Amino acid sequence: MLNNQQLNKKISFWAIFLFILKISFIGFGGGNALMPVIKNEVVKNKKWINQDEFDQILIVTNSLPGASVIQTVSYIAIKLLGTFKGIVVTLIAFIPHLLFSLLIFKLFKYVPIEYVVYIAIGTLISIIILLINFAWTYLKQAKNTLTAPLWVLIFLATFSYNVFVPAPYNIPIIPIIIMILIYTIAYLFSLKKRGKND
């Protein structure tokens, strides 16, 4: 893994621009559907960041309100190019995608609705497969640290929270704060118990 100074010398403005352009043009399915593509590009192919840093970005961007893809690519651009150039390259790289989206939106008025449905179904299937593969990769990585009952509990809690808690109250930061409080209480309790045993 290269340090920041080496990265700044090696990576050009245009390399980041092309990376963001590529990500924005294949942006079907929103943030989580694009995360495997971003990971493959920046961790495996280009080695701009390591796996741990990508995991941290993933946690933070999914905890904050807003578009996680824009947050992720902005972080990567700012880390590699500095604040000013990172913001500029992100803004410039998203303009072609924005114009293309407006053009598609206008053209869809002239396309029969059943074709739009077929396109949406085809896209949805590929997104579901991509997300399952992404989740499976993380499950395999965590099998030594998290037990199956804990995974089931996390899945049920997440599913219930997303399905049964109405918007705008189901923002991700609320369960994160609750989990931090629970963990802190459990940690303090274990310290107190350990102190009694000593």
C-alpha positions as CSV (number, residue, x, y, z in Angstrom):
1,M,0.0,0.0,0.0
2,L,1.4,3.4,-1.0
3,N,1.5,6.3,1.3
4,N,-0.4,9.5,0.6
5,Q,2.6,11.4,-0.8
6,Q,3.4,8.6,-3.3
7,L,-0.3,8.3,-4.2
8,N,-0.6,12.1,-4.9
9,K,2.4,11.9,-7.3
10,K,1.3,8.7,-9.0
11,I,-2.4,9.3,-9.6
12,S,-3.5,11.9,-12.0
13,F,-6.6,14.1,-12.0
14,W,-7.8,12.4,-15.1
15,A,-7.4,8.9,-13.7
16,I,-9.8,9.8,-10.9
17,F,-12.1,11.6,-13.4
18,L,-12.3,8.4,-15.5
19,F,-12.9,6.3,-12.4
20,I,-15.8,8.5,-11.3
21,L,-17.2,8.7,-14.8
22,K,-17.2,4.9,-15.1
23,I,-18.9,4.5,-11.7
24,S,-21.5,7.1,-12.5
25,F,-22.4,5.6,-15.9
26,I,-23.0,2.1,-14.5
27,G,-24.9,3.5,-11.6
28,F,-28.0,1.3,-11.7
29,G,-29.4,0.3,-8.4
30,G,-28.0,3.0,-6.2
31,G,-25.3,3.0,-3.6
32,N,-25.1,-0.6,-2.3
33,A,-25.3,-2.1,-5.7
34,L,-22.3,-0.1,-6.9
35,M,-20.1,-0.7,-3.8
36,P,-18.8,-4.1,-5.2
37,V,-17.8,-2.3,-8.4
38,I,-16.1,0.5,-6.5
39,K,-14.3,-2.0,-4.3
40,N,-13.1,-4.0,-7.3
41,E,-11.8,-0.9,-8.9
42,V,-10.1,0.9,-6.0
43,V,-9.0,-2.0,-3.8
44,K,-8.2,-4.9,-6.2
45,N,-7.4,-3.3,-9.6
46,K,-5.9,0.1,-8.8
47,K,-4.9,-0.5,-5.1
48,W,-5.6,3.1,-4.2
49,I,-7.0,2.1,-0.8
50,N,-6.8,-1.2,1.2
51,Q,-9.6,-3.5,2.3
52,D,-9.8,-2.1,5.8
53,E,-10.2,1.5,4.7
54,F,-12.9,0.5,2.1
55,D,-14.8,-1.3,4.9
56,Q,-14.6,1.8,7.1
57,I,-15.9,3.9,4.2
58,L,-18.7,1.5,3.6
59,I,-19.8,1.7,7.3
60,V,-19.6,5.5,7.4
61,T,-21.3,6.2,4.1
62,N,-24.2,3.8,4.9
63,S,-24.6,5.4,8.3
64,L,-24.9,8.9,7.0
65,P,-27.9,10.3,5.1
66,G,-27.3,11.0,1.4
67,A,-26.0,9.2,-1.6
68,S,-23.4,6.7,-0.5
69,V,-21.7,6.4,-3.9
70,I,-21.1,10.2,-4.1
71,Q,-19.8,10.1,-0.5
72,T,-17.5,7.2,-1.3
73,V,-16.0,8.5,-4.6
74,S,-15.7,12.0,-3.1
75,Y,-13.7,10.6,-0.1
76,I,-11.5,8.6,-2.5
77,A,-10.9,11.7,-4.8
78,I,-10.2,14.0,-1.8
79,K,-7.8,11.4,-0.2
80,L,-5.9,11.0,-3.5
81,L,-5.9,14.5,-4.9
82,G,-6.4,16.8,-1.9
83,T,-9.6,18.7,-0.9
84,F,-9.9,21.3,-3.7
85,K,-9.0,19.0,-6.6
86,G,-11.0,16.1,-5.1
87,I,-14.2,18.2,-5.0
88,V,-13.6,19.7,-8.5
89,V,-13.0,16.3,-10.1
90,T,-16.1,14.8,-8.4
91,L,-18.3,17.7,-9.6
92,I,-17.0,17.6,-13.1
93,A,-17.2,13.9,-13.4
94,F,-20.8,13.7,-12.4
95,I,-22.0,16.3,-15.0
96,P,-21.9,14.0,-18.1
97,H,-24.0,11.4,-16.1
98,L,-26.5,14.1,-15.1
99,L,-26.9,15.3,-18.7
100,F,-27.2,11.7,-19.9
101,S,-29.9,10.9,-17.2
102,L,-31.9,14.0,-18.3
103,L,-31.7,12.8,-21.9
104,I,-32.8,9.3,-21.0
105,F,-35.7,10.8,-19.0
106,K,-36.8,12.8,-22.0
107,L,-36.5,9.8,-24.4
108,F,-38.5,7.4,-22.1
109,K,-41.6,9.4,-22.9
110,Y,-41.4,8.0,-26.4
111,V,-40.7,4.4,-25.3
112,P,-43.6,2.0,-24.7
113,I,-44.1,1.4,-21.0
114,E,-43.7,-2.4,-21.3
115,Y,-40.1,-1.9,-22.6
116,V,-39.3,0.2,-19.6
117,V,-40.7,-2.5,-17.4
118,Y,-38.5,-5.2,-19.1
119,I,-35.4,-3.0,-18.7
120,A,-36.2,-2.4,-15.0
121,I,-36.7,-6.2,-14.4
122,G,-33.4,-7.0,-16.2
123,T,-31.5,-4.4,-14.2
124,L,-33.2,-5.4,-10.9
125,I,-32.1,-9.1,-11.3
126,S,-28.5,-8.2,-12.0
127,I,-28.5,-5.8,-8.9
128,I,-29.9,-8.5,-6.6
129,I,-27.3,-11.0,-7.8
130,L,-24.5,-8.4,-7.3
131,L,-25.7,-7.5,-3.8
132,I,-26.0,-11.2,-2.8
133,N,-22.5,-11.8,-4.0
134,F,-21.2,-8.7,-2.1
135,A,-23.0,-9.9,1.1
136,W,-21.7,-13.4,0.7
137,T,-18.1,-12.1,0.4
138,Y,-18.5,-10.2,3.8
139,L,-20.2,-13.2,5.4
140,K,-17.2,-15.4,4.5
141,Q,-14.7,-12.9,5.8
142,A,-16.6,-12.6,9.1
143,K,-17.3,-16.3,9.7
144,N,-14.5,-16.6,12.3
145,T,-15.5,-13.5,14.3
146,L,-19.3,-13.6,14.2
147,T,-21.4,-16.7,15.0
148,A,-24.4,-17.8,13.0
149,P,-27.0,-16.9,15.7
150,L,-25.5,-13.4,15.8
151,W,-25.8,-13.1,12.0
152,V,-29.4,-14.2,12.2
153,L,-30.1,-11.7,15.0
154,I,-28.5,-8.8,13.0
155,F,-30.4,-9.8,9.8
156,L,-33.8,-9.9,11.7
157,A,-33.2,-6.6,13.5
158,T,-32.1,-4.9,10.3
159,F,-35.0,-6.3,8.3
160,S,-37.6,-5.4,11.0
161,Y,-36.2,-1.9,11.4
162,N,-36.3,-1.2,7.6
163,V,-39.8,-2.8,7.1
164,F,-41.7,-1.7,10.2
165,V,-40.2,1.7,11.2
166,P,-41.7,4.4,9.0
167,A,-39.6,7.1,7.2
168,P,-38.1,9.5,8.2
169,Y,-37.4,7.6,11.5
170,N,-35.6,4.7,9.9
171,I,-32.4,6.5,9.2
172,P,-29.3,4.3,9.9
173,I,-27.8,6.5,12.5
174,I,-30.5,5.7,15.1
175,P,-29.7,1.9,15.4
176,I,-26.0,2.7,15.3
177,I,-26.4,5.0,18.3
178,I,-28.5,2.3,20.1
179,M,-25.8,-0.3,19.3
180,I,-23.1,2.0,20.6
181,L,-25.0,2.5,23.9
182,I,-25.7,-1.3,24.3
183,Y,-22.0,-2.1,23.6
184,T,-20.8,0.6,26.0
185,I,-23.1,-0.7,28.8
186,A,-22.1,-4.3,28.1
187,Y,-18.4,-3.3,28.1
188,L,-18.7,-1.3,31.4
189,F,-20.6,-4.2,32.9
190,S,-17.8,-6.7,31.9
191,L,-15.2,-4.4,33.4
192,K,-17.1,-4.2,36.6
193,K,-17.5,-8.0,36.7
194,R,-13.8,-8.5,36.0
195,G,-12.9,-6.0,38.8
196,K,-15.0,-8.1,41.3
197,N,-13.3,-11.3,40.2
198,D,-9.8,-9.7,40.7
